[in-house]
Amino acid sequence: MRQLQTFSILLIAYANWVVANGSENLIFDEGRDAMTRDLQEISKTLLDFSNNKRKAAGVQQLKLGSQLAAQKANKVAKTMVKTGRMYVDPQFSNGCNGKSYALVARNSSVDGIKQAWSNESAIKDGSFRYSRVAVRKENNKIYAAQIFCSVNYVYNVRYRSDEKRQREIRNSIMKQTNQIRQNHSVQNLNRSPDFTAVAQNAAIHLASGKNNFDYEGEFQKHCNSQGTYVTQITNNIGDCVNAATKLENKPQLVHTGIGAALRNDGQLSCVVLACGSKFSEPVAVIEEDQDLVTFKNKLVEKITSQSEKVIDSTASEKATLCAEKFKENKPCKVANNSANECFNRIVLKTFQVMNISQLTNSDDFKTPMGYDKYTSVAYGVDFARPYYYVALEFCVGNFK
């Protein structure tokens, strides 16, 4: 009986809310329950309208923006209803770390909204990749807002580690740039591992939104002759190639380093360095074994200082074999073969990095390190300039 009374009270409260707010005054936000089928269809229709226009113009389709983008679009629509004006708060672009634009319209019909937007250049602008539509209804009028961004909306820009993809991008830029140089009868660029390390570090700084990196100073410190560099933030590898081809009329610049780093909003930062002379402080003056020992010592220090995990020396010998296979681009199945040597679940993580910071800043390192149930760890490291190849095994319990 008491449950029935409680339900009745809630039902009455909801009915009062509907009377006070209006049953049609709901925000569309895909993925939420608080929407009507009518508003959902209107929003989908308007997004389809934009994508059909883009298809006819030969422009790539818009992707659905993040929840942050949805919040921004909803705020624009809500403000229009509240003020009765076609007003766009400039803060709608906060979270879009690229090019942005907002369309707004008010009409009694969907066709009227389409007509208002039919000649808007933003709809056919190929630099926009993400969009969100928000719709409200008030007094038989439709209030529509569509926001565009060249990248996805995110709360904070940060570097997203994906060494395999970044390596593919660096190789692609190198290959395409050299092809263009060949077409202009210019000598191919010669990739320098040491300049590559400088370029990659610069690209990661750029992707992280850090503006305190002295690109020119860091580069010229190692280039004892004429040199130059180009940087680019884009969502298209082709833009990085176009930036690199600025070097095509400088055949004397043959020693190069290419850096590529991904961001969490879908953008790519790339840095291309080119020098007329070889790297002035070659890493080769340091013995590889010394580099490897230093790296291992730093890794052990990081593991022991950041957690209470026990490092198993016997299991680490097998993890070292895994790192060696990883360096040779061979499959490593140490985790599967070692499953019977761990009292509980075992997880294998492999990394290709240039320094200890790239490893310890990776989410694939920090996540298992922060998981208390992994009480034992085994590690293996191998080295082939300029990369360290690392295999880490995390065991729930202890290795046998």
Secondary structure, 3 states (H helix, E strand, C coil): CHHHHHHHHHHHHHHHHHHHHCCCCCCCCCCCCCCCHHHHHHHHHHHHHHHHHHHHCCCCCCEECCHHHHHHHHHHHHHHHHHCCCCCCHHHHCCCCCCEEEEEEEECCHHHHHHHHCCCHHHHCCCCCEEEEEEEEECCEEEEEEEEECCCCCCCCCEECCHHHHHHHHHHHHHHHHHHHHHCCCCCCEECHHHHHHHHHHHHHHHCCCCCCCHHHHHHCCCCCCEEEEEEEECCHHHHHHHHHHHCCCCCCCEEEEEEEEECCCCEEEEEEEECCCCCCCHHHCCHHHHHHHHHHHHHHHHHHHCCCEECHHHHHHHHHHHHHHHCCCCCCHHHHCHHHECCCEEEEEEEECCHHHHHCCHHHHHHHCCCCEEEEEEEEEEECCEEEEEEEEEECCEC
